[in-house]
């Protein structure tokens, strides 16, 4: 098991990544959350040699986006392109700081769109590119030939430890949705409709009378009084498309629901008893809204968000001087249970803590370790 070092034994560690200025007037910078995760201090070095200490405005670990702020003048920002307009074969340029060498530019093409199910992030809808991306490029810009931002470079597949021409970027539209919520409300909410789902296997495809080559996601349960129930979705339905876009797997379905505007009614097509049924569902963000000090006095300064897999809730914000932080809680920890009661959503956490006072016993998962913390 991994041992925790005592504060007096810790050594300073440095890591480097990249970032993108998206608002020059406000000094707003976007990078990957994993670039600044656990950082006590964030230093920004500009290409003109200037250096600034940055403030973390907020982050979304499940999309791997962090929003930073610097107090600086005469900055230059990148304009954002509508990433839905990007096509396979488009030429792109990756800009970043690989291996800490300084600004480096590589070129390539868009190899694929809508990559998901890779297990890299909680929500995945990656642009795949063969532009060379290496350690240190994370958080950097993927731009088109006009210099407009189409994505944030995030990950690579490198089975041999080097670049093999398979890199992934978070689309600019997804980044913008997350960053706008962080800047406007200090938190991120995502849409849900209240269904349990599973992938379609070849055997299930035949059992549910799907056409050869047809794909979808099977509904295994519907939450009472949920948007899905109100829309008429039933267990055993196969969701074929949402808002006019095919849903070939769980990752695509979750993305389309999660990033739909709150209270927006969207068309959904399901296969039921071999027949296609057109429904309309109103997406709700109330099930995934982050919470903080309203939960419990001992959790003041902490923010939580539903985990993508429904196991516990994620810590997405934490004031450094809060009781939870002093006790050892960290951003991106997964809260599994409170006072020995399992937690599967922010809503469940709120209901469990409603009116409760006194100390809290938290079961935490951090990376591969599970342990307990006591807040009193």
ZAMARGU-4260 file (C-alpha; in steps of 0.2 Angstrom, whole numbers, plus 5000, padded with zeros to 4 digits):
<rodrens>
0) 5000/5000/5000 | 5005/5018/4996 | 5012/5027/5012 | 5007/5045/5015 | 5022/5056/5018
5) 5022/5068/5033 | 5022/5086/5029 | 5039/5089/5035 | 5046/5075/5024 | 5038/5081/5008
10) 5050/5087/4994 | 5045/5100/4981 | 5040/5093/4965 | 5038/5102/4948 | 5028/5097/4933
15) 5025/5106/4917 | 5011/5107/4904 | 5003/5119/4892 | 4988/5130/4892 | 4977/5142/4881
20) 4972/5160/4884 | 4954/5161/4879 | 4950/5178/4886 | 4964/5191/4885 | 4955/5205/4894
25) 4951/5194/4909 | 4967/5184/4909 | 4957/5167/4908 | 4967/5152/4904 | 4961/5134/4900
30) 4972/5119/4903 | 4969/5100/4908 | 4964/5097/4926 | 4978/5083/4927 | 4991/5096/4923
35) 4987/5106/4939 | 4980/5092/4950 | 4987/5093/4968 | 4997/5109/4964 | 5001/5121/4979
40) 5006/5134/4967 | 5003/5137/4948 | 5016/5147/4938 | 5012/5153/4920 | 5026/5157/4908
45) 5021/5166/4893 | 5031/5165/4876 | 5037/5183/4878 | 5046/5178/4894 | 5034/5185/4907
50) 5029/5174/4921 | 5014/5175/4933 | 5006/5166/4947 | 4989/5159/4942 | 4973/5156/4953
55) 4963/5141/4950 | 4945/5147/4946 | 4938/5130/4945 | 4939/5113/4937 | 4930/5098/4930
60) 4940/5082/4933 | 4928/5071/4923 | 4931/5081/4908 | 4949/5085/4913 | 4947/5104/4911
65) 4954/5117/4923 | 4951/5136/4922 | 4965/5148/4928 | 4966/5166/4930 | 4981/5178/4929
70) 4982/5197/4932 | 4991/5202/4916 | 4990/5215/4902 | 4993/5214/4884 | 4988/5196/4882
75) 4984/5187/4865 | 4969/5175/4865 | 4964/5161/4853 | 4947/5162/4845 | 4936/5147/4847
80) 4930/5138/4832 | 4913/5128/4832 | 4921/5111/4834 | 4905/5103/4827 | 4911/5109/4810
85) 4928/5100/4811 | 4929/5085/4798 | 4940/5070/4797 | 4954/5075/4786 | 4955/5093/4791
90) 4973/5099/4794 | 4977/5104/4812 | 4992/5111/4822 | 4996/5105/4839 | 5004/5119/4850
95) 5012/5115/4867 | 5027/5113/4878 | 5033/5095/4876 | 5045/5089/4889 | 5047/5107/4895
100) 5056/5112/4879 | 5046/5128/4876 | 5033/5132/4863 | 5033/5118/4850 | 5022/5116/4834
105) 5018/5100/4826 | 5006/5097/4811 | 4994/5083/4806 | 4976/5079/4802 | 4960/5075/4811
110) 4960/5056/4811 | 4943/5053/4819 | 4929/5062/4828 | 4918/5057/4843 | 4931/5045/4851
115) 4924/5038/4867 | 4925/5022/4878 | 4944/5024/4880 | 4943/5025/4899 | 4954/5041/4899
120) 4940/5053/4906 | 4923/5052/4913 | 4915/5060/4898 | 4924/5057/4882 | 4920/5064/4864
125) 4938/5066/4858 | 4945/5073/4842 | 4958/5060/4837 | 4974/5067/4827 | 4990/5061/4821
130) 4999/5078/4825 | 5013/5073/4837 | 5008/5076/4855 | 5020/5072/4869 | 5021/5073/4888
135) 5020/5092/4892 | 5008/5095/4877 | 4993/5092/4889 | 4982/5107/4890 | 4989/5115/4874
140) 4980/5120/4859 | 4974/5111/4844 | 4970/5124/4830 | 4965/5124/4812 | 4975/5132/4798
145) 4966/5149/4802 | 4973/5148/4820 | 4956/5145/4828 | 4955/5133/4843 | 4947/5117/4839
150) 4952/5107/4854 | 4963/5105/4870 | 4976/5092/4868 | 4974/5079/4882 | 4980/5062/4880
155) 4990/5050/4868 | 4991/5031/4866 | 5009/5027/4867 | 5011/5008/4870 | 5030/5009/4868
160) 5032/5025/4878 | 5034/5036/4863 | 5022/5045/4851 | 5014/5034/4838 | 5003/5046/4830
165) 4987/5043/4840 | 4983/5059/4851 | 4966/5065/4858 | 4959/5082/4861 | 4944/5088/4870
170) 4933/5097/4857 | 4932/5116/4859 | 4913/5116/4861 | 4914/5104/4876 | 4928/5114/4884
175) 4918/5130/4881 | 4902/5122/4890 | 4912/5117/4905 | 4922/5133/4906 | 4907/5144/4904
180) 4898/5136/4919 | 4914/5137/4930 | 4916/5155/4926 | 4897/5160/4928 | 4892/5149/4942
185) 4908/5142/4950 | 4902/5124/4947 | 4897/5112/4933 | 4881/5103/4931 | 4876/5090/4918
190) 4860/5083/4911 | 4852/5067/4916 | 4836/5059/4912 | 4835/5045/4925 | 4839/5029/4916
195) 4850/5014/4920 | 4858/5007/4904 | 4869/4994/4896 | 4878/4990/4880 | 4870/4980/4867
200) 4878/4963/4863 | 4875/4953/4848 | 4864/4941/4857 | 4854/4956/4864 | 4853/4964/4846
205) 4844/4948/4840 | 4833/4947/4855 | 4827/4965/4854 | 4824/4963/4835 | 4837/4975/4829
210) 4842/4976/4811 | 4859/4970/4806 | 4872/4983/4809 | 4860/4993/4820 | 4867/5000/4836
215) 4859/5007/4852 | 4859/5007/4871 | 4847/4996/4881 | 4837/5004/4895 | 4837/4992/4910
220) 4828/5004/4922 | 4819/5020/4924 | 4819/5031/4940 | 4803/5035/4947 | 4797/5053/4944
225) 4812/5056/4932 | 4812/5065/4915 | 4813/5048/4907 | 4797/5041/4915 | 4788/5057/4911
230) 4794/5055/4893 | 4787/5037/4892 | 4804/5028/4891 | 4802/5010/4898 | 4814/4997/4903
235) 4818/4986/4888 | 4818/5001/4876 | 4833/5002/4865 | 4839/5021/4863 | 4844/5023/4845
240) 4846/5042/4844 | 4845/5057/4854 | 4842/5075/4847 | 4845/5067/4829 | 4862/5059/4833
245) 4865/5041/4834 | 4869/5033/4851 | 4880/5018/4846 | 4886/5016/4864 | 4884/5022/4882
250) 4898/5035/4880 | 4890/5044/4866 | 4873/5043/4875 | 4880/5050/4891 | 4888/5064/4882
255) 4873/5069/4872 | 4862/5070/4888 | 4875/5077/4899 | 4879/5092/4888 | 4861/5096/4883
260) 4855/5112/4890 | 4845/5112/4906 | 4826/5109/4904 | 4828/5108/4885 | 4816/5095/4877
265) 4825/5084/4865 | 4819/5071/4853 | 4823/5053/4857 | 4820/5038/4846 | 4818/5021/4854
270) 4816/5003/4848 | 4801/4995/4857 | 4794/4978/4852 | 4803/4980/4835 | 4795/4997/4831
275) 4803/5014/4832 | 4795/5026/4844 | 4798/5044/4843 | 4798/5052/4861 | 4803/5069/4868
280) 4812/5070/4885 | 4816/5086/4895 | 4834/5085/4902 | 4836/5089/4920 | 4852/5096/4928
285) 4845/5096/4945 | 4852/5078/4948 | 4870/5083/4945 | 4872/5100/4952 | 4887/5102/4963
290) 4884/5106/4981 | 4895/5114/4995 | 4893/5121/5012 | 4874/5119/5011 | 4877/5100/5014
295) 4885/5101/5031 | 4895/5114/5041 | 4910/5102/5041 | 4910/5101/5022 | 4910/5120/5020
300) 4922/5124/5006 | 4920/5108/4997 | 4911/5105/4981 | 4905/5088/4975 | 4898/5081/4958
305) 4891/5065/4953 | 4903/5052/4947 | 4901/5046/4929 | 4899/5028/4934 | 4887/5031/4948
310) 4900/5026/4962 | 4900/5039/4975 | 4903/5058/4972 | 4918/5067/4966 | 4927/5081/4975
315) 4928/5095/4962 | 4932/5110/4973 | 4940/5112/4990 | 4945/5128/5000 | 4963/5125/5006
320) 4959/5131/5024 | 4943/5121/5025 | 4940/5108/5038 | 4939/5095/5025 | 4956/5100/5017
325) 4964/5101/5034 | 4958/5083/5038 | 4966/5077/5021 | 4952/5078/5008 | 4959/5082/4991
330) 4951/5087/4974 | 4947/5072/4963 | 4944/5061/4978 | 4929/5050/4977 | 4918/5050/4992
335) 4910/5032/4993 | 4901/5033/5010 | 4897/5044/5024 | 4894/5037/5042 | 4894/5020/5034
340) 4880/5024/5022 | 4884/5022/5003 | 4883/5037/4992 | 4879/5036/4974 | 4874/5055/4970
345) 4875/5072/4976 | 4856/5072/4979 | 4858/5056/4990 | 4872/5064/4999 | 4861/5080/5002
350) 4846/5070/5008 | 4857/5059/5020 | 4865/5075/5028 | 4849/5085/5029 | 4848/5091/5047
355) 4862/5080/5053 | 4876/5088/5064 | 4891/5081/5073 | 4906/5072/5066 | 4907/5063/5049
360) 4916/5047/5045 | 4920/5048/5026 | 4926/5033/5016 | 4937/5040/5002 | 4944/5032/4986
365) 4960/5040/4980 | 4968/5032/4964 | 4968/5014/4969 | 4968/5016/4988 | 4952/5017/4999
370) 4953/5024/5017 | 4943/5034/5030 | 4944/5052/5036 | 4935/5059/5051 | 4928/5077/5051
375) 4924/5084/5068
</rodrens>
